[in-house]
Amino acid sequence: MDRLPLPLDLSHHFSRTSKARKESSIKDFYKYFAIPGIANLAGGLPNASFFPYDTLEASVALPERFKPTPNHSGGSSGSTPHSAAVAPLTGVDSSPTHLLVPKFSGTSNRLQEIDLNTALQYGSAQGYPPLYTFLRQFTRENMHPNVPYRNGPEIVLTCGSTDGFNKSIETLSNEWSAEKQPIGEREGILVEEFCYINAVQCARPRGLHVVPVGMDDEGMRALGPGGLRDTLSNWDESNGKRPHLMYTVTVGQNPTGSTLSLQRRKELYKICQTFDIIIIEDDPYWFLQFPSGAGPDIVQRSFPKPLPDITKAAKSSGFDFLDSLVPSYISIDIDGRVVRLDTFSKTISPGCRLGWITAQPALVDRILRITEVSTQQPSGFVQSLVAEQLIGPCDSHDGGRGGGRDGKGWAVEGWVRWLAGLRGAYERRMHKMCGILEEGKYALESTDLCNERGVTTESWSVISKVQMYNFAWPRGGMFVWIKINLLAHPLHAKIELPKLSHALWLHLTKKPYLVLVAPGTIFSSTPEIAERRGFAFYRLCFAAVEDDEVGSASHRFVQGVNSFWAKNDLEEIKKILGSSTSGGYDDRDSIYSC
C-alpha cells in the first residue's frame, strides 16, 4: 500500500464556496459528548426518552429470496445466452423474517450501537457510525479492493445519488450567470448525448455548459468525431472554459442500457488525465450487470464477441459475483480524480433515500463540509433499519433482531447473496422483454406483381419483411433503448418524422395496446440532439411492472407498432395527433420548451 502513489491534489477544481467552508464547530464539539460520565449540559439534543418510538420493526426478506443467474455468459463461443439466465425461478425461499431495532441496544460501542436512542438523535454528517463502518469496509475491501492510490478512498453517506451529485457539483463548480460574468468564466460538464436528465436539470441552472459526448452501443465514445478526445481537443473557448467535469452512468446506462468495458474505461480515463477532468461516476445499476446480454447481439446483429479482461486483478473481492462485474472507474483511478455515487435505490428501495459517495479523502472532506450545513445526515429511521438488517445486534443482550434467519444480520455474505439474486431476477425480466421484442421487430409487407404490360396481376404478390425498430440487448440496468426505423414507415415521406414518432407514441397509449414508453427527447442532453435524433428513440423499462406484465406489455408494444405500420392513410395519423390536443404528453412540453 505504501508503494502506491498518493492521490493528486485537485483543490484547484474546488469551487470558491467549497474552499471557504470550515469544519462545523458544533459537530467538532460532539467528541466531548463521549467522555464517560460527563454531564452534557452543552448540547442542544432532545432527550431520547421523549421520542415517541419504542421500537422499529419490519417483516423482511431473507438474502436467498431470488435465484442468481450465472456470473459469466454461457457457451464457449459466447454466442448464446446461458440457459440458466432465462430459466424459470425454482426453489426460491420467499419466507420473511422479523427485524427489530430496539430503543436502547445496551452497548457503549458506537460502531455496534444500533438503536433508536442514537439513530433518531443528531449525529455524524459522515453517516450513522455502524452503517458507515460497514459500507466503508464493503466499499474498500469487496467492491473496489484494488484502488491504485495510497491509503484508498473514503466514503460519506448521502440521501441518494441525486443528493450526492448535487453536493459533488457544488463542491467542484462555480455558479455562472450571463448577466453578471463574462462567458470566459463559464464552466462546463461533459455528459453522454443521451443521459439521465435529472443531472442536466441540476447542472444547467448553475450556469454550467452541458456538453454532449457521442455514444455507441457500449456507451460514451473515447475516439472519433464527437468522442471525448475530439470534443476536448477542439474546444471553442467562445462557449466558455473547457469542461473540467464529466458525469457518466457506466453500467446499464440510463436510458440506453449500455455498459462500458474495462478497456473503454481505460481509454476515457487516459483522456481525462490529459485534460484534467474529474469523473463523476453515477453507478446505481452496478450490481445489475447482465453477462448473458452479449450472446443474442452476437447472433442477431453480428456484434463482436466481448474481449475477456486479460488483466488479472491483484486482489479478489472474496466473492465470485463481485469479481465478475466490470470494475468501476475507481479501480483504475491512479490520480484520485473519480467521485463515485452509489445508492440503495435499486438494491433496497428508492424511497429510503440512502446512498454514499466514494472518492479520495480530500474530495470527501469538502463534500462532508456541505453535508454538515445542509442535509446533516440521511434519515435515522432508514439508517438504523438498514444497519440492523445488514449488521444485526452486537450480542444476545442487545434487544435487536437482524435480517438473518437466526436473528443476526445478513453480514457481507448475505448482502452479496441478495445482490446476486436481485441481478438474476432483473436479468430474467430483461430476457423476457427482449426475446419478445426480437421476434416482433419485422412487419410483413405485401407488394403486387405487374405483368410485362404494367398491369397488376391478381394471382401473385411478393411478401417482404420490413424492420420497424432495432435495439441492443442491455448489458445491465433496467432499460431497453429502441430506435424506431421511421424511414421504413409507409407515410414517412408525407409527414415530419418527429410528428410520426409522436403519433406512434400516442397510438401505443390507446386501447387495446395501453403501453406507455418514454420518448427519447426527454433524455436528450441538448435541444439540438432532441430535435435532430432524440425523437427516433423510445426507452422501455422492464423493472417497474409486475413480472407477468413484462411479457404481456411487451407483446402489446409489438402489436401496437405493427398496427401503426399498417396505417397508410395520412388522415389516420392526423386524427391520432389531433386526439392529443385534449391532454397528454407532447414533445413540445419537454424540458427544452421552458
JOTAMO-V671534 format. One record per backbone hydrogen bond with DSSP energy under -0.5 kcal/mol. NH is the residue of the N-H (numbers start at 0). CO is the residue of the C=O. If there is no record, write none. Layout:
BEGIN
<<NH;CO> <NH;CO>>
END
This chain:
BEGIN
<<3;0> <4;147> <7;334> <9;7> <12;9> <13;10> <14;170> <18;14> <19;15> <20;16> <20;17> <27;23> <28;24> <29;25> <29;26> <30;27> <31;28> <32;29> <33;29> <33;30> <34;31> <37;34> <39;37> <40;38> <49;46> <50;47> <53;51> <55;100> <57;98> <59;57> <59;96> <61;94> <64;61> <68;419> <77;74> <79;73> <84;81> <85;81> <85;82> <86;82> <92;63> <93;91> <96;59> <98;57> <99;400> <100;55> <101;99> <109;107> <111;108> <112;108> <113;111> <114;112> <115;101> <116;102> <118;114> <119;115> <120;117> <126;123> <130;127> <131;127> <132;128> <133;129> <134;130> <135;131> <136;132> <137;133> <138;134> <139;135> <140;136> <141;136> <141;137> <142;137> <143;138> <146;143> <149;4> <151;148> <153;358> <155;356> <156;125> <157;354> <159;157> <163;159> <164;160> <165;161> <166;162> <167;163> <168;164> <169;165> <170;166> <171;167> <172;168> <175;205> <179;176> <180;176> <184;181> <185;182> <188;208> <189;244> <190;210> <192;212> <194;522> <196;194> <198;195> <199;195> <200;196> <201;197> <202;198> <203;199> <204;200> <205;202> <206;203> <207;202> <208;186> <209;207> <210;188> <210;208> <211;209> <212;190> <213;225> <215;218> <218;215> <220;213> <226;223> <227;220> <228;221> <230;226> <231;227> <232;228> <233;229> <234;231> <236;234> <238;235> <239;236> <240;185> <243;187> <244;187> <245;277> <246;189> <247;279> <249;247> <252;257> <254;252> <256;252> <259;249> <264;260> <265;261> <266;262> <267;263> <268;264> <269;265> <270;266> <271;267> <272;268> <273;269> <274;270> <275;272> <276;271> <277;243> <278;336> <279;245> <279;277> <280;278> <280;338> <281;247> <281;279> <282;280> <282;340> <285;282> <287;284> <288;286> <289;474> <290;288> <292;289> <293;290> <294;291> <295;291> <296;292> <297;293> <298;294> <299;295> <300;296> <301;297> <302;296> <309;307> <311;309> <322;318> <323;319> <324;320> <324;321> <330;327> <331;328> <332;329> <333;331> <335;332> <338;278> <339;337> <339;357> <340;280> <341;339> <341;355> <343;353> <347;343> <348;343> <351;348> <352;349> <354;157> <355;341> <356;155> <357;339> <358;153> <362;359> <363;359> <364;360> <365;361> <366;362> <367;363> <368;364> <369;365> <370;366> <371;367> <372;368> <372;369> <373;370> <375;370> <376;374> <382;378> <383;379> <384;380> <385;381> <386;382> <387;383> <388;384> <389;385> <390;386> <391;386> <392;406> <397;394> <400;99> <401;406> <402;387> <402;388> <403;407> <406;403> <408;390> <409;388> <410;389> <413;409> <414;410> <415;411> <416;412> <417;413> <418;414> <419;415> <420;416> <421;417> <422;418> <423;419> <424;420> <425;421> <426;422> <427;423> <428;424> <429;425> <430;426> <431;427> <432;428> <433;429> <434;430> <435;431> <436;432> <437;433> <438;434> <439;435> <440;437> <442;465> <444;463> <446;461> <448;459> <450;454> <453;450> <456;448> <461;446> <462;460> <463;444> <463;461> <465;442> <467;440> <467;465> <468;440> <469;482> <471;480> <474;256> <475;256> <476;287> <479;539> <480;255> <481;479> <481;537> <482;469> <483;481> <483;535> <484;467> <485;483> <487;484> <488;485> <491;488> <493;490> <494;490> <499;495> <500;496> <501;497> <502;498> <503;499> <504;500> <505;501> <506;502> <507;503> <508;504> <508;505> <509;505> <509;506> <512;509> <513;509> <514;507> <516;514> <517;538> <518;516> <519;536> <521;518> <522;519> <523;520> <524;192> <529;525> <530;526> <531;527> <532;528> <533;528> <534;529> <535;532> <536;533> <537;481> <538;517> <539;479> <539;537> <541;477> <541;539> <542;477> <548;545> <549;545> <549;546> <550;546> <551;547> <552;548> <553;549> <554;550> <555;551> <556;552> <557;553> <558;554> <559;555> <560;556> <561;557> <562;558> <563;559> <564;560> <565;561> <566;563> <567;565> <569;567> <571;568> <572;568> <573;569> <574;570> <575;571> <576;572> <577;573> <578;574> <579;576> <580;577> <581;578> <582;579> <588;585> <589;586> <592;589> <593;590>>
END
